[in-house]
Amino acid sequence: MIGREKSAYLFLSLLQSRTGSSVISRLGELPPETILKMSSGELAHKVKMTERAARAFDELKRSFDPQAILGNLSARGIDVLTLADEEFPERLREAPDPPPALFVAGGSGAMTDGISVAIVGSRKSSVSGEETARRLGRALGERGVCVVSGLALGIDAAAHRGALEARGPTIGVLGCGIDVVYPRKNRGLFDEVKRSGAVVSEYYLGEAPLAWRFPARNRIISGLCDVIVIVEAAEKSGALITARHALESGRDVWAVPGPIGAAECKGSNKLLSEGAGVIWDIQDFVDSVAPGRSGPLGLKPALRMRRYRRSCRKMRPPRYLASGSSRRK
């Protein structure tokens, strides 16, 4: 039997996937479980809701059956963790605007064990950029560091493949339903990541890869990691959204320098000019974030990080609303 609080968070998750905006961030002190007892008019009185959101609320409330949802997920070997569950990843719980629910295909342990590093970048990446991402993923995987990325083409796919080569843990975060493979050509990679780590999404079964969902999922990539690395990002790359979310969450942001004037590196190079950590050497970076797996940071890297955090104060916070963006990463 599903508890009332978990049921409420599951309802909120389905509602947000229909409205394209965060409801949970506007609840304030309102207990989530009281929502299922309200009408759309009563809820609109408590939080700001558009007419579209109110209609979605009424439609969903009429058809909402949490037990059937759990049954459908279980039949496919998929778990769901909500903010009511102790197993919900603590890093993500503490991030701004966490998802009410996270659907998980694979093992949830990869989200809670040890250090996690996100590696993200452009879909239209160069050969050298993909090789760098793969080498980073492999070096981190060899240290047992979990590599988090978005299962997209280009840099994301290369980072996952590097971690898989090292037989290290890796997590793929989707911008569509937990059972939807996007892009389709990544089917093999999707299955490998699921076997070796986990594929996760805030979206229920069958949800399409709509454009606004990709910037929204970037906050989850950021929320699941301790450190984020940008490898090749253009000026308007979705990877920069991930970096801004990371800054807002107090995460450390690093970037790989690219050639001067290269369009695919303008965004990542700009991050460096604003104070992001510079990755000159892969082994040196890995030693900084996972020194011999004896702890999250050694003394020398900690000093380096403190200098970096001071410089990061110059960097602008995110300007992002999921419902208002049309970019995919």
C-alpha positions as CSV (number, residue, x, y, z in Angstrom):
1,M,0.0,0.0,0.0
2,I,1.4,3.3,-1.0
3,G,1.6,6.0,1.7
4,R,-0.3,9.3,1.3
5,E,2.8,11.5,1.1
6,K,4.5,9.3,-1.5
7,S,1.2,9.2,-3.5
8,A,1.0,13.0,-3.3
9,Y,4.6,13.5,-4.6
10,L,3.8,11.0,-7.4
11,F,0.7,13.0,-8.3
12,L,2.8,16.2,-8.4
13,S,5.4,14.6,-10.6
14,L,2.7,13.7,-13.2
15,L,1.2,17.1,-12.9
16,Q,4.5,18.9,-13.6
17,S,5.1,16.7,-16.6
18,R,1.8,18.0,-18.1
19,T,2.1,21.6,-17.2
20,G,5.8,22.1,-17.9
21,S,6.4,24.2,-14.8
22,S,7.3,23.5,-11.2
23,V,4.4,23.2,-8.8
24,I,6.3,21.9,-5.9
25,S,8.5,25.0,-5.7
26,R,5.3,27.1,-5.1
27,L,3.8,24.9,-2.3
28,G,5.6,26.7,0.5
29,E,4.5,25.3,3.8
30,L,1.6,23.5,2.3
31,P,1.9,19.7,3.0
32,P,1.9,17.8,-0.3
33,E,-0.6,15.2,0.9
34,T,-3.3,17.9,1.3
35,I,-3.3,18.6,-2.5
36,L,-5.2,15.4,-3.3
37,K,-8.1,16.6,-1.1
38,M,-8.3,20.0,-2.8
39,S,-10.2,21.2,-5.9
40,S,-8.3,23.1,-8.6
41,G,-9.9,26.3,-7.3
42,E,-8.7,25.7,-3.8
43,L,-5.2,24.9,-4.9
44,A,-5.1,28.0,-7.2
45,H,-6.0,30.1,-4.2
46,K,-2.9,28.7,-2.4
47,V,-0.5,28.7,-5.3
48,K,-0.3,30.5,-8.6
49,M,-1.7,28.3,-11.3
50,T,-2.6,29.0,-14.9
51,E,-5.9,27.8,-16.4
52,R,-4.0,25.1,-18.3
53,A,-2.5,23.9,-15.1
54,A,-5.9,23.9,-13.4
55,R,-7.4,21.8,-16.2
56,A,-4.5,19.4,-16.0
57,F,-5.0,19.1,-12.3
58,D,-8.7,18.2,-12.6
59,E,-8.1,15.7,-15.4
60,L,-5.2,14.0,-13.6
61,K,-7.1,13.9,-10.3
62,R,-10.0,12.0,-12.0
63,S,-7.7,9.3,-13.4
64,F,-5.0,9.1,-10.8
65,D,-4.4,5.6,-9.5
66,P,-1.1,5.3,-7.6
67,Q,-1.3,1.5,-7.2
68,A,-1.8,1.0,-10.9
69,I,1.1,3.3,-11.7
70,L,3.4,1.3,-9.3
71,G,2.2,-1.9,-10.9
72,N,3.0,-0.6,-14.4
73,L,6.5,0.4,-13.3
74,S,7.1,-2.9,-11.5
75,A,6.1,-4.9,-14.5
76,R,8.9,-3.1,-16.4
77,G,11.5,-3.4,-13.6
78,I,11.4,0.3,-12.9
79,D,11.4,1.8,-9.4
80,V,10.2,5.2,-8.3
81,L,11.7,7.3,-5.5
82,T,9.8,10.3,-4.2
83,L,10.8,13.1,-1.8
84,A,8.9,11.1,0.8
85,D,11.4,8.2,0.5
86,E,14.6,7.9,2.5
87,E,16.3,6.4,-0.5
88,F,15.8,9.6,-2.6
89,P,19.3,10.9,-3.4
90,E,20.3,13.4,-0.7
91,R,22.3,15.6,-3.1
92,L,19.3,16.0,-5.3
93,R,16.9,16.5,-2.4
94,E,19.0,19.5,-1.3
95,A,19.2,21.1,-4.7
96,P,16.9,24.0,-5.7
97,D,13.6,22.7,-7.1
98,P,14.1,18.9,-6.9
99,P,11.8,16.7,-8.8
100,P,8.9,15.3,-6.7
101,A,9.6,11.8,-8.1
102,L,12.5,10.1,-9.8
103,F,11.9,7.0,-11.9
104,V,14.8,4.6,-11.9
105,A,15.7,1.8,-14.3
106,G,18.7,-0.1,-13.0
107,G,20.3,0.2,-9.6
108,S,19.6,3.2,-7.4
109,G,22.8,2.6,-5.4
110,A,24.9,4.4,-8.0
111,M,23.1,7.7,-7.0
112,T,24.0,7.4,-3.3
113,D,27.4,5.7,-3.2
114,G,30.6,7.8,-3.2
115,I,31.6,10.7,-5.5
116,S,29.7,11.6,-8.6
117,V,31.0,13.8,-11.5
118,A,28.8,15.0,-14.3
119,I,30.4,15.3,-17.8
120,V,28.3,17.3,-20.3
121,G,28.8,19.2,-23.5
122,S,27.6,19.7,-27.1
123,R,25.7,17.1,-29.2
124,K,27.6,18.5,-32.2
125,S,31.0,17.8,-30.8
126,S,34.4,17.5,-32.4
127,V,36.4,14.2,-32.6
128,S,38.9,15.6,-30.0
129,G,36.1,16.7,-27.7
130,E,34.5,13.3,-27.7
131,E,37.9,11.6,-27.1
132,T,38.5,14.0,-24.1
133,A,35.1,13.1,-22.7
134,R,35.7,9.4,-23.1
135,R,39.1,9.6,-21.5
136,L,37.7,11.6,-18.6
137,G,34.8,9.1,-18.1
138,R,37.3,6.2,-18.2
139,A,39.7,7.7,-15.8
140,L,37.0,8.6,-13.3
141,G,35.4,5.1,-13.7
142,E,38.8,3.5,-12.9
143,R,38.7,5.4,-9.6
144,G,35.1,4.2,-8.9
145,V,33.7,7.6,-9.4
146,C,30.2,7.6,-10.8
147,V,29.9,9.5,-14.2
148,V,26.6,11.3,-14.7
149,S,25.5,12.6,-18.1
150,G,22.4,13.0,-20.3
151,L,22.6,10.0,-22.7
152,A,22.6,12.5,-25.6
153,L,24.8,12.3,-28.7
154,G,28.3,13.7,-28.7
155,I,30.0,14.5,-25.4
156,D,27.4,12.8,-23.2
157,A,27.6,9.5,-25.1
158,A,31.4,9.6,-25.1
159,A,31.5,10.2,-21.3
160,H,29.2,7.2,-20.6
161,R,31.2,5.0,-22.9
162,G,34.4,5.9,-21.1
163,A,32.9,5.0,-17.8
164,L,31.6,1.7,-19.2
165,E,35.1,0.8,-20.6
166,A,36.4,1.1,-17.1
167,R,33.5,-0.9,-15.7
168,G,32.7,2.1,-13.5
169,P,29.2,3.2,-12.4
170,T,27.4,5.7,-14.6
171,I,24.0,7.4,-14.6
172,G,22.1,8.6,-17.6
173,V,19.4,11.3,-17.0
174,L,16.7,11.4,-19.6
175,G,14.6,14.4,-20.8
176,C,11.7,12.0,-21.7
177,G,9.8,9.1,-20.2
178,I,11.8,6.5,-18.3
179,D,11.1,3.9,-21.0
180,V,11.7,6.1,-24.0
181,V,15.0,5.8,-25.8
182,Y,16.1,9.2,-27.2
183,P,17.9,9.5,-29.5
184,R,17.0,6.1,-30.9
185,K,20.5,5.4,-32.1
186,N,21.6,5.3,-28.5
187,R,19.5,2.2,-27.8
188,G,22.6,0.0,-27.2
189,L,24.2,2.7,-24.9
190,F,20.9,3.1,-23.0
191,D,20.8,-0.7,-22.2
192,E,24.5,-0.8,-21.2
193,V,24.1,2.2,-18.8
194,K,21.0,0.6,-17.3
195,R,22.9,-2.6,-16.7
196,S,26.1,-1.0,-15.2
197,G,24.4,1.8,-13.3
198,A,21.1,3.5,-13.8
199,V,18.9,5.4,-16.2
200,V,16.7,7.9,-14.4
201,S,14.0,10.4,-15.4
202,E,11.5,12.6,-13.6
203,Y,9.0,11.6,-16.4
204,Y,6.6,8.6,-16.3
205,L,6.2,6.0,-18.9
206,G,5.7,7.1,-22.5
207,E,6.4,10.8,-22.0
208,A,7.7,12.3,-25.3
209,P,11.1,14.1,-25.6
210,L,9.6,17.6,-25.8
211,A,12.1,20.4,-26.2
212,W,11.4,22.1,-22.8
213,R,12.1,18.9,-21.0
214,F,15.8,18.9,-21.8
215,P,16.7,22.1,-20.0
216,A,14.5,20.9,-17.1
217,R,16.4,17.6,-16.8
218,N,19.7,19.5,-16.6
219,R,19.0,20.5,-13.0
220,I,18.8,16.8,-12.2
221,I,22.2,16.1,-13.8
222,S,23.6,18.9,-11.7
223,G,21.7,17.8,-8.5
224,L,23.1,14.2,-8.7
225,C,26.7,15.2,-8.8
226,D,29.4,16.7,-6.6
227,V,31.4,18.2,-9.5
228,I,30.5,19.1,-13.1
229,V,32.7,19.2,-16.1
230,I,31.9,21.0,-19.4
231,V,33.6,19.6,-22.5
232,E,32.8,21.7,-25.6
233,A,29.8,24.0,-25.2
234,A,28.6,26.6,-27.7
235,E,27.3,30.0,-26.5
236,K,23.7,28.7,-26.2
237,S,24.4,25.1,-25.2
238,G,22.2,23.4,-22.8
239,A,25.4,22.3,-21.0
240,L,25.7,25.9,-19.7
241,I,22.2,25.6,-18.1
242,T,23.6,22.6,-16.2
243,A,26.6,24.6,-15.1
244,R,24.4,27.5,-13.9
245,H,22.3,25.0,-11.9
246,A,25.5,23.6,-10.4
247,L,26.6,27.0,-9.3
248,E,23.2,27.7,-7.8
249,S,23.5,24.4,-5.8
250,G,27.1,25.1,-4.7
251,R,28.7,22.5,-6.9
252,D,32.2,22.8,-8.3
253,V,32.3,23.6,-12.1
254,W,35.3,22.8,-14.3
255,A,35.7,23.1,-18.0
256,V,38.1,21.8,-20.7
257,P,39.7,24.8,-22.7
258,G,39.0,24.8,-26.4
259,P,40.6,26.5,-29.4
260,I,40.2,30.3,-29.5
261,G,37.3,31.2,-31.8
262,A,35.9,27.7,-32.1
263,A,32.1,28.0,-32.1
264,E,31.6,24.7,-30.3
265,C,33.8,26.0,-27.4
266,K,32.7,29.6,-27.0
267,G,30.4,28.8,-24.0
268,S,32.9,26.6,-22.2
269,N,35.7,29.0,-22.7
270,K,33.5,31.8,-21.4
271,L,32.9,29.7,-18.2
272,L,36.7,29.6,-17.8
273,S,36.9,33.4,-18.1
274,E,34.3,33.7,-15.4
275,G,36.2,31.5,-13.0
276,A,35.5,27.8,-13.7
277,G,38.3,25.4,-12.9
278,V,40.6,24.6,-15.8
279,I,41.3,21.0,-16.7
280,W,44.7,20.9,-18.2
281,D,45.5,17.3,-17.4
282,I,43.0,14.5,-16.9
283,Q,45.0,12.6,-14.3
284,D,45.6,15.8,-12.2
285,F,41.8,16.5,-12.3
286,V,40.9,13.0,-11.2
287,D,43.5,13.2,-8.4
288,S,41.8,16.4,-7.3
289,V,38.2,15.1,-7.1
290,A,39.0,11.5,-6.1
291,P,42.5,11.3,-4.5
292,G,43.2,7.6,-4.2
293,R,39.5,7.2,-3.2
294,S,40.5,8.1,0.3
295,G,38.0,10.9,0.5
296,P,36.2,13.5,-1.6
297,L,39.0,16.0,-1.8
298,G,42.6,16.1,-0.7
299,L,44.3,19.1,1.0
300,K,46.0,20.5,-2.0
301,P,42.8,20.3,-4.2
302,A,40.8,21.7,-1.4
303,L,42.9,24.9,-1.4
304,R,42.5,25.0,-5.2
305,M,38.7,24.7,-4.9
306,R,38.5,27.5,-2.3
307,R,40.2,29.9,-4.7
308,Y,37.9,28.7,-7.4
309,R,34.8,29.2,-5.3
310,R,35.8,32.8,-4.6
311,S,36.2,33.4,-8.4
312,C,32.8,31.8,-9.0
313,R,31.0,34.6,-7.2
314,K,31.4,36.6,-10.3
315,M,29.4,34.1,-12.3
316,R,25.8,34.8,-12.9
317,P,23.1,32.5,-11.4
318,P,20.8,30.5,-13.7
319,R,18.1,32.3,-15.7
320,Y,16.0,29.3,-16.5
321,L,12.4,28.3,-16.3
322,A,11.6,24.9,-17.8
323,S,8.4,26.0,-19.4
324,G,10.0,29.0,-21.1
325,S,12.9,27.3,-22.9
326,S,12.9,25.6,-26.3
327,R,16.5,24.4,-26.4
328,R,17.6,20.8,-26.3
329,K,21.0,19.9,-25.1
